[in-house]
Structures are given as C-alpha cells and as structure tokens.
Amino acid sequence: MALLLLLAGPALAEDARPLTIILPGSAGSTSDTLMRVLAPAMQARLGQPVAVVNRDGGSGAIGVQQAARAAPDGTTLLFTAAYAFSVLPMIRQDLGYSPASFTPVCRAFVNTMTVVVRPDSPYRSLQDLVTAARAAPGGVSFGHQGVASVPHLAMMELAQAAGLRLQDVPFRGDPAVVVEVMAGRIDAGALVLGSLRGRDLRPLAVFAATRNPALPAAPTALEQGFDVRPASFGGLLAPAGTPAAVIARLDAACAAAAAEPAYLDAARRGFQPDGVYADAAAFGASLKEDVAAKARLLAGIALKPE
C-alpha cells in the first residue's frame, strides 16, 4: 500500500469529475459522521469534488439499489455496512442487487452494538430487561434503525438466546431511536455504540467480546450470561465492473484519508477500535466471511422485511 500511495500520488488528480458517495442511512448516524470526515480528506487526494448523499429507507436497501445501478466508472461509490450484503439479500427477494453487484474499495469502520434505556428507566441491567420481558411477553419494546440492521439483529439474537418475545419498532436511523427512547415512547433502543456520544442514555450492555475502553462501565452481554456479539463493519464499495486501476486509486486515497488525525479523532469519538482501515482485498475477504456467518445466524432467527 505504501508503494501504491507513492506511485499513485501524482496521478490522483487525473480525474476531476465529481465523485458521489451514497450513504444508505440517515444524517447524524455513526457511519454518516465518519464518512463526512473521510470525504474531504479523500477529495484533497483525488483532486475532484466529493459529495456524500444520504439515501435511507428499506433498512438501507434503497441507497444500495441506487448505487448498484450507477455506471462503473468510479464517479459513484457506496458507503455501507456489510449487512447490506450478508443479511438483506437473505430476507428480501426484491433487492435488485447481490454481493456480486459491487467491488470492495476499502473498509473504514467497525461498529459495536448496544442496548440502551433512559437514565430513569427501571431497567438497571440487561437482566432486568430480560426479566421484565419474560414476565410480559411482547410487553417490552425496543427501537432500531430498520429490520435486518445489525442493531435489530443483535436484539433478535438476544431474544432467541433468552427465550423472549419483544416488541420491536423500526425507525429510519439511530437518531430517531434516541429521540423515542428519551421521550419514553419505547422502553429501550438498540443502537450502534457510536450513537451514544453526547447522549444521556444508560447502556445496559454492549454486544462484544470485551468492554469498550471508551465506556469501561458498560458490561458486555457476554459477561451477563448472553453470548450475543454480531459483527458489523463496512466501508466504500464501487459498482461491479469498475476498472482495477480506478479501485486502486480510490483505495489509495481512502488509506491516506483514514490515517489522518481528523479521521482518527472522529473514529475514537465514535467508539471505533484501532486500525479500522483495511484494503480492498482484506475488505472483500471479510465480506465473504460475514455472508457465511450471518447465514448461520439467520437460520435460527425469524425475520421479516418492513
């Protein structure tokens, strides 16, 4: 990659056409925040305008569909999580795209999921929520960013592991879930951990193997007796058929931008782990592994699209 950056540096400004990055989520989400820091740094290296466009809805399917239809010339990219390829195609037949519709460019984020409540909630721990849900099947509600999103999937996996029936309420992104939890209209929220930044919410658990250093007081679901920790990661992808030289050029710009202090600071504030960047080849391999892993998980969980 270092050699690629050295060789590609003078050539990064060869294409001055505007670059549009489609983000299939709402403004204010963790991925949206990260992409809007990454975009100007990539713009400086590519020598072309870079615009981030939100296209939410359909658990992300609407934005992904739009990107899949774009010309494979490097002027339209997709910034999304792996679930768009490992989960949605398994539960919806009308997507109009598949993992083969895209070519990976770079991985730029790795997310952890969490379940949160209002500070004055009677639920002080994950076990409190589980106990209440067992006592009143369907009586405990939680919000999430859309059916088949990883926060939703994490709670469905928890429900399966604990033998619960929860009332799930889909929204169009984490910001809307936060508003509803704070207003008391839903009991809990399943969120990307980064969405807790600056919010007065109590995390009952994080769905990870270990506690997050930025939130050392938040226990994992695992240490509370529930082995629930679905992976979530993502980054930039281009429509299938985009020339390899273009992918290499974009990957080089992504690598340099992801190493800048501004992006590293945004990643830390978004509760990202160290070393979130991965090149096109490594990102592609991880996507294939996630497709297989989510297939095994979904085999035991009943989901239906919105």
C-alpha beads as a LAMMPS data file, in Angstrom:
LAMMPS data file: protein, C-alpha beads

306 atoms
305 bonds

1 atom types
1 bond types

-500.0 500.0 xlo xhi
-500.0 500.0 ylo yhi
-500.0 500.0 zlo zhi

Masses

1 110.0

Atoms # bond

1 1 1 0.000 0.000 0.000
2 1 1 2.882 2.377 0.756
3 1 1 4.269 1.781 -2.748
4 1 1 0.803 2.231 -4.219
5 1 1 0.422 5.563 -2.446
6 1 1 3.831 6.699 -3.676
7 1 1 3.093 5.778 -7.262
8 1 1 -0.498 6.938 -7.238
9 1 1 0.143 10.311 -5.574
10 1 1 0.797 12.347 -8.733
11 1 1 -1.968 10.518 -10.581
12 1 1 -4.705 11.034 -8.006
13 1 1 -5.787 14.294 -9.635
14 1 1 -6.187 12.811 -13.112
15 1 1 -9.984 12.546 -12.860
16 1 1 -11.648 15.849 -11.996
17 1 1 -15.234 14.603 -12.369
18 1 1 -17.367 14.907 -9.221
19 1 1 -17.482 11.804 -7.036
20 1 1 -20.776 10.966 -5.317
21 1 1 -20.752 8.686 -2.268
22 1 1 -24.162 7.227 -1.460
23 1 1 -24.771 6.515 2.198
24 1 1 -27.910 4.358 2.742
25 1 1 -28.610 5.743 6.204
26 1 1 -29.788 8.879 7.926
27 1 1 -27.813 12.038 8.605
28 1 1 -26.248 12.047 12.053
29 1 1 -25.597 8.309 12.202
30 1 1 -22.146 6.991 13.106
31 1 1 -21.343 5.992 9.530
32 1 1 -22.606 9.355 8.258
33 1 1 -20.355 11.230 10.679
34 1 1 -17.313 9.166 9.736
35 1 1 -17.917 9.460 6.005
36 1 1 -18.276 13.231 6.218
37 1 1 -14.836 13.415 7.827
38 1 1 -13.326 10.954 5.362
39 1 1 -14.791 12.688 2.275
40 1 1 -12.848 15.976 2.336
41 1 1 -9.589 14.153 3.010
42 1 1 -10.227 11.906 0.004
43 1 1 -11.217 14.935 -2.068
44 1 1 -7.856 16.567 -1.367
45 1 1 -6.023 13.461 -2.585
46 1 1 -8.193 12.696 -5.585
47 1 1 -8.324 16.263 -6.842
48 1 1 -12.053 16.005 -7.544
49 1 1 -15.161 17.167 -5.687
50 1 1 -16.584 14.528 -3.309
51 1 1 -20.228 14.742 -2.194
52 1 1 -21.938 12.498 0.390
53 1 1 -25.630 11.843 -0.300
54 1 1 -27.968 10.173 2.215
55 1 1 -30.478 7.715 0.757
56 1 1 -32.123 5.991 3.699
57 1 1 -35.117 3.677 3.840
58 1 1 -35.758 -0.030 3.397
59 1 1 -33.139 -0.901 6.036
60 1 1 -30.572 0.559 3.682
61 1 1 -31.776 -1.212 0.542
62 1 1 -32.877 1.959 -1.266
63 1 1 -29.434 3.559 -1.218
64 1 1 -27.676 0.315 -2.121
65 1 1 -30.007 -0.209 -5.069
66 1 1 -29.250 3.262 -6.377
67 1 1 -25.508 2.683 -6.130
68 1 1 -25.810 -0.707 -7.850
69 1 1 -27.420 0.982 -10.866
70 1 1 -24.639 3.569 -11.207
71 1 1 -22.103 3.466 -14.019
72 1 1 -18.940 1.522 -13.067
73 1 1 -16.637 4.448 -13.819
74 1 1 -15.511 5.473 -10.329
75 1 1 -17.804 8.505 -10.049
76 1 1 -20.362 6.827 -7.741
77 1 1 -19.453 4.847 -4.641
78 1 1 -21.398 3.254 -1.801
79 1 1 -20.541 3.632 1.897
80 1 1 -22.366 0.943 3.830
81 1 1 -22.187 -1.815 6.388
82 1 1 -21.723 -5.465 5.470
83 1 1 -25.301 -6.305 6.483
84 1 1 -26.484 -4.873 3.154
85 1 1 -24.922 -7.953 1.547
86 1 1 -24.948 -10.569 4.313
87 1 1 -28.459 -10.043 5.674
88 1 1 -30.800 -8.154 3.352
89 1 1 -30.431 -10.484 0.323
90 1 1 -31.413 -13.398 2.570
91 1 1 -34.737 -11.914 3.668
92 1 1 -35.819 -9.887 0.651
93 1 1 -36.323 -11.079 -2.896
94 1 1 -36.845 -7.655 -4.471
95 1 1 -33.482 -6.035 -3.863
96 1 1 -32.196 -5.988 -7.402
97 1 1 -28.605 -6.414 -6.235
98 1 1 -26.317 -9.027 -4.647
99 1 1 -22.786 -9.045 -3.235
100 1 1 -21.605 -9.581 -6.821
101 1 1 -23.058 -6.176 -7.755
102 1 1 -20.160 -4.384 -6.055
103 1 1 -16.378 -4.337 -5.835
104 1 1 -14.844 -3.533 -2.417
105 1 1 -12.679 -0.410 -2.195
106 1 1 -11.728 -0.141 1.485
107 1 1 -13.021 -0.869 4.982
108 1 1 -13.412 2.305 7.035
109 1 1 -15.422 1.399 10.138
110 1 1 -16.049 -1.408 12.626
111 1 1 -19.123 -0.977 14.827
112 1 1 -20.234 -2.467 18.139
113 1 1 -23.922 -2.669 19.034
114 1 1 -25.501 -1.699 22.361
115 1 1 -28.900 -1.708 24.060
116 1 1 -29.756 1.485 25.959
117 1 1 -32.502 2.946 28.165
118 1 1 -33.391 6.335 29.661
119 1 1 -31.439 7.324 32.784
120 1 1 -34.632 6.980 34.857
121 1 1 -35.579 3.599 33.418
122 1 1 -36.401 0.859 35.933
123 1 1 -34.056 -1.409 33.967
124 1 1 -30.636 -1.134 35.592
125 1 1 -29.093 -4.121 33.832
126 1 1 -29.659 -6.382 30.872
127 1 1 -31.005 -9.000 33.255
128 1 1 -33.642 -6.514 34.457
129 1 1 -34.867 -6.054 30.893
130 1 1 -34.837 -9.817 30.282
131 1 1 -36.794 -10.463 33.485
132 1 1 -39.435 -7.878 32.561
133 1 1 -39.760 -9.274 29.038
134 1 1 -40.208 -12.804 30.336
135 1 1 -42.921 -11.635 32.717
136 1 1 -44.843 -9.819 29.964
137 1 1 -44.229 -11.421 26.538
138 1 1 -44.435 -8.699 23.902
139 1 1 -44.756 -6.027 26.568
140 1 1 -41.208 -4.644 26.388
141 1 1 -40.483 -2.519 23.317
142 1 1 -37.222 -1.588 21.663
143 1 1 -36.428 0.654 18.718
144 1 1 -33.867 0.032 15.994
145 1 1 -32.671 1.522 12.724
146 1 1 -34.559 -0.915 10.499
147 1 1 -35.448 -4.566 10.032
148 1 1 -32.318 -6.646 9.379
149 1 1 -29.970 -3.889 10.547
150 1 1 -27.302 -5.233 12.868
151 1 1 -28.751 -3.497 15.973
152 1 1 -32.075 -5.207 15.208
153 1 1 -30.298 -8.486 14.573
154 1 1 -28.466 -8.221 17.892
155 1 1 -31.738 -7.893 19.798
156 1 1 -33.334 -10.740 17.856
157 1 1 -30.351 -12.908 18.731
158 1 1 -30.719 -11.862 22.385
159 1 1 -34.422 -12.731 22.279
160 1 1 -33.561 -16.154 20.899
161 1 1 -30.837 -16.764 23.482
162 1 1 -33.011 -15.635 26.415
163 1 1 -36.331 -17.041 25.189
164 1 1 -38.028 -13.654 24.892
165 1 1 -40.781 -12.101 22.798
166 1 1 -40.024 -8.407 22.375
167 1 1 -41.994 -5.686 20.614
168 1 1 -39.635 -4.249 18.013
169 1 1 -40.237 -0.830 16.475
170 1 1 -38.297 0.127 13.322
171 1 1 -37.149 3.666 12.585
172 1 1 -35.062 5.201 9.804
173 1 1 -31.862 5.585 11.793
174 1 1 -30.246 5.741 15.219
175 1 1 -31.013 9.449 15.786
176 1 1 -34.756 8.753 15.611
177 1 1 -34.371 5.810 18.014
178 1 1 -32.553 8.047 20.504
179 1 1 -35.372 10.606 20.386
180 1 1 -38.033 7.949 21.042
181 1 1 -36.112 6.371 23.922
182 1 1 -35.536 9.740 25.555
183 1 1 -39.218 10.624 25.135
184 1 1 -40.217 7.381 26.844
185 1 1 -42.296 6.166 23.910
186 1 1 -40.256 2.967 23.719
187 1 1 -38.598 1.072 26.572
188 1 1 -35.162 0.591 25.042
189 1 1 -33.108 1.236 21.959
190 1 1 -30.718 -0.959 20.016
191 1 1 -28.007 1.317 18.642
192 1 1 -24.575 1.464 17.113
193 1 1 -22.332 2.245 20.074
194 1 1 -21.079 5.471 18.493
195 1 1 -24.613 6.887 18.610
196 1 1 -24.239 7.203 22.403
197 1 1 -21.757 10.045 22.037
198 1 1 -23.174 13.091 23.803
199 1 1 -26.435 11.314 24.708
200 1 1 -27.836 10.988 28.212
201 1 1 -28.651 7.303 27.885
202 1 1 -27.757 4.297 30.011
203 1 1 -26.158 1.357 28.161
204 1 1 -27.362 -1.931 29.625
205 1 1 -24.918 -3.969 27.560
206 1 1 -22.560 -3.866 24.609
207 1 1 -22.656 -6.774 22.190
208 1 1 -18.939 -7.512 22.030
209 1 1 -16.326 -9.917 23.336
210 1 1 -14.835 -7.302 25.689
211 1 1 -15.826 -3.958 27.199
212 1 1 -15.166 -0.840 25.146
213 1 1 -12.302 1.244 26.621
214 1 1 -14.313 4.422 25.987
215 1 1 -17.199 3.044 28.111
216 1 1 -15.493 0.874 30.740
217 1 1 -18.579 0.850 32.995
218 1 1 -20.809 -0.694 30.312
219 1 1 -20.753 -4.500 30.681
220 1 1 -20.916 -6.845 27.735
221 1 1 -23.909 -9.069 27.122
222 1 1 -21.466 -11.962 27.290
223 1 1 -20.434 -11.268 30.884
224 1 1 -24.136 -11.013 31.799
225 1 1 -24.748 -14.509 30.525
226 1 1 -25.774 -13.918 26.894
227 1 1 -23.273 -14.737 24.153
228 1 1 -24.549 -12.173 21.637
229 1 1 -21.967 -10.212 19.627
230 1 1 -22.797 -9.924 15.923
231 1 1 -20.080 -8.341 13.787
232 1 1 -20.679 -5.072 11.994
233 1 1 -18.216 -3.369 9.706
234 1 1 -18.256 -1.579 6.411
235 1 1 -16.707 0.903 4.064
236 1 1 -16.551 2.003 0.466
237 1 1 -17.628 -0.102 -2.497
238 1 1 -17.903 0.595 -6.218
239 1 1 -20.327 -0.844 -8.775
240 1 1 -19.099 -4.156 -10.202
241 1 1 -17.066 -3.678 -13.360
242 1 1 -15.227 -0.600 -12.119
243 1 1 -11.671 -0.864 -13.567
244 1 1 -9.000 -2.224 -11.234
245 1 1 -6.860 0.877 -11.728
246 1 1 -9.740 3.056 -10.533
247 1 1 -10.301 0.837 -7.472
248 1 1 -6.588 1.057 -6.629
249 1 1 -6.672 4.843 -6.962
250 1 1 -9.703 5.132 -4.681
251 1 1 -8.245 2.663 -2.159
252 1 1 -5.012 4.664 -2.001
253 1 1 -6.967 7.839 -1.278
254 1 1 -9.043 6.034 1.361
255 1 1 -5.926 4.654 3.079
256 1 1 -4.327 8.071 3.317
257 1 1 -7.538 9.775 4.461
258 1 1 -8.200 7.129 7.134
259 1 1 -4.729 7.748 8.587
260 1 1 -5.268 11.492 9.019
261 1 1 -5.633 12.872 12.574
262 1 1 -9.105 14.235 11.822
263 1 1 -10.421 10.806 10.881
264 1 1 -8.643 9.020 13.721
265 1 1 -10.163 11.520 16.170
266 1 1 -13.657 11.062 14.688
267 1 1 -13.214 7.300 14.900
268 1 1 -12.250 7.480 18.567
269 1 1 -15.221 9.733 19.325
270 1 1 -17.410 7.190 17.525
271 1 1 -16.107 4.370 19.759
272 1 1 -14.278 2.744 16.849
273 1 1 -11.444 0.291 17.569
274 1 1 -7.899 0.987 16.405
275 1 1 -6.962 0.001 12.889
276 1 1 -10.380 0.163 11.211
277 1 1 -8.928 0.641 7.715
278 1 1 -8.461 -2.442 5.538
279 1 1 -7.587 -2.500 1.857
280 1 1 -9.824 -3.747 -0.945
281 1 1 -8.625 -7.356 -0.780
282 1 1 -8.957 -7.696 3.003
283 1 1 -12.330 -5.939 2.998
284 1 1 -13.580 -8.299 0.286
285 1 1 -12.444 -11.356 2.233
286 1 1 -14.212 -10.102 5.380
287 1 1 -17.416 -9.534 3.415
288 1 1 -17.394 -13.141 2.202
289 1 1 -16.847 -14.399 5.750
290 1 1 -19.702 -12.236 7.055
291 1 1 -22.117 -13.558 4.418
292 1 1 -21.415 -17.103 5.621
293 1 1 -21.577 -16.170 9.316
294 1 1 -24.866 -14.288 9.005
295 1 1 -26.379 -17.169 7.040
296 1 1 -25.693 -19.463 10.003
297 1 1 -27.140 -16.908 12.417
298 1 1 -30.273 -16.227 10.386
299 1 1 -31.001 -19.922 10.109
300 1 1 -32.236 -19.788 13.723
301 1 1 -33.886 -16.335 13.743
302 1 1 -37.209 -15.440 12.135
303 1 1 -37.062 -12.073 10.385
304 1 1 -39.416 -10.385 8.013
305 1 1 -38.882 -7.247 5.964
306 1 1 -40.646 -3.937 6.659

Bonds

1 1 1 2
2 1 2 3
3 1 3 4
4 1 4 5
5 1 5 6
6 1 6 7
7 1 7 8
8 1 8 9
9 1 9 10
10 1 10 11
11 1 11 12
12 1 12 13
13 1 13 14
14 1 14 15
15 1 15 16
16 1 16 17
17 1 17 18
18 1 18 19
19 1 19 20
20 1 20 21
21 1 21 22
22 1 22 23
23 1 23 24
24 1 24 25
25 1 25 26
26 1 26 27
27 1 27 28
28 1 28 29
29 1 29 30
30 1 30 31
31 1 31 32
32 1 32 33
33 1 33 34
34 1 34 35
35 1 35 36
36 1 36 37
37 1 37 38
38 1 38 39
39 1 39 40
40 1 40 41
41 1 41 42
42 1 42 43
43 1 43 44
44 1 44 45
45 1 45 46
46 1 46 47
47 1 47 48
48 1 48 49
49 1 49 50
50 1 50 51
51 1 51 52
52 1 52 53
53 1 53 54
54 1 54 55
55 1 55 56
56 1 56 57
57 1 57 58
58 1 58 59
59 1 59 60
60 1 60 61
61 1 61 62
62 1 62 63
63 1 63 64
64 1 64 65
65 1 65 66
66 1 66 67
67 1 67 68
68 1 68 69
69 1 69 70
70 1 70 71
71 1 71 72
72 1 72 73
73 1 73 74
74 1 74 75
75 1 75 76
76 1 76 77
77 1 77 78
78 1 78 79
79 1 79 80
80 1 80 81
81 1 81 82
82 1 82 83
83 1 83 84
84 1 84 85
85 1 85 86
86 1 86 87
87 1 87 88
88 1 88 89
89 1 89 90
90 1 90 91
91 1 91 92
92 1 92 93
93 1 93 94
94 1 94 95
95 1 95 96
96 1 96 97
97 1 97 98
98 1 98 99
99 1 99 100
100 1 100 101
101 1 101 102
102 1 102 103
103 1 103 104
104 1 104 105
105 1 105 106
106 1 106 107
107 1 107 108
108 1 108 109
109 1 109 110
110 1 110 111
111 1 111 112
112 1 112 113
113 1 113 114
114 1 114 115
115 1 115 116
116 1 116 117
117 1 117 118
118 1 118 119
119 1 119 120
120 1 120 121
121 1 121 122
122 1 122 123
123 1 123 124
124 1 124 125
125 1 125 126
126 1 126 127
127 1 127 128
128 1 128 129
129 1 129 130
130 1 130 131
131 1 131 132
132 1 132 133
133 1 133 134
134 1 134 135
135 1 135 136
136 1 136 137
137 1 137 138
138 1 138 139
139 1 139 140
140 1 140 141
141 1 141 142
142 1 142 143
143 1 143 144
144 1 144 145
145 1 145 146
146 1 146 147
147 1 147 148
148 1 148 149
149 1 149 150
150 1 150 151
151 1 151 152
152 1 152 153
153 1 153 154
154 1 154 155
155 1 155 156
156 1 156 157
157 1 157 158
158 1 158 159
159 1 159 160
160 1 160 161
161 1 161 162
162 1 162 163
163 1 163 164
164 1 164 165
165 1 165 166
166 1 166 167
167 1 167 168
168 1 168 169
169 1 169 170
170 1 170 171
171 1 171 172
172 1 172 173
173 1 173 174
174 1 174 175
175 1 175 176
176 1 176 177
177 1 177 178
178 1 178 179
179 1 179 180
180 1 180 181
181 1 181 182
182 1 182 183
183 1 183 184
184 1 184 185
185 1 185 186
186 1 186 187
187 1 187 188
188 1 188 189
189 1 189 190
190 1 190 191
191 1 191 192
192 1 192 193
193 1 193 194
194 1 194 195
195 1 195 196
196 1 196 197
197 1 197 198
198 1 198 199
199 1 199 200
200 1 200 201
201 1 201 202
202 1 202 203
203 1 203 204
204 1 204 205
205 1 205 206
206 1 206 207
207 1 207 208
208 1 208 209
209 1 209 210
210 1 210 211
211 1 211 212
212 1 212 213
213 1 213 214
214 1 214 215
215 1 215 216
216 1 216 217
217 1 217 218
218 1 218 219
219 1 219 220
220 1 220 221
221 1 221 222
222 1 222 223
223 1 223 224
224 1 224 225
225 1 225 226
226 1 226 227
227 1 227 228
228 1 228 229
229 1 229 230
230 1 230 231
231 1 231 232
232 1 232 233
233 1 233 234
234 1 234 235
235 1 235 236
236 1 236 237
237 1 237 238
238 1 238 239
239 1 239 240
240 1 240 241
241 1 241 242
242 1 242 243
243 1 243 244
244 1 244 245
245 1 245 246
246 1 246 247
247 1 247 248
248 1 248 249
249 1 249 250
250 1 250 251
251 1 251 252
252 1 252 253
253 1 253 254
254 1 254 255
255 1 255 256
256 1 256 257
257 1 257 258
258 1 258 259
259 1 259 260
260 1 260 261
261 1 261 262
262 1 262 263
263 1 263 264
264 1 264 265
265 1 265 266
266 1 266 267
267 1 267 268
268 1 268 269
269 1 269 270
270 1 270 271
271 1 271 272
272 1 272 273
273 1 273 274
274 1 274 275
275 1 275 276
276 1 276 277
277 1 277 278
278 1 278 279
279 1 279 280
280 1 280 281
281 1 281 282
282 1 282 283
283 1 283 284
284 1 284 285
285 1 285 286
286 1 286 287
287 1 287 288
288 1 288 289
289 1 289 290
290 1 290 291
291 1 291 292
292 1 292 293
293 1 293 294
294 1 294 295
295 1 295 296
296 1 296 297
297 1 297 298
298 1 298 299
299 1 299 300
300 1 300 301
301 1 301 302
302 1 302 303
303 1 303 304
304 1 304 305
305 1 305 306
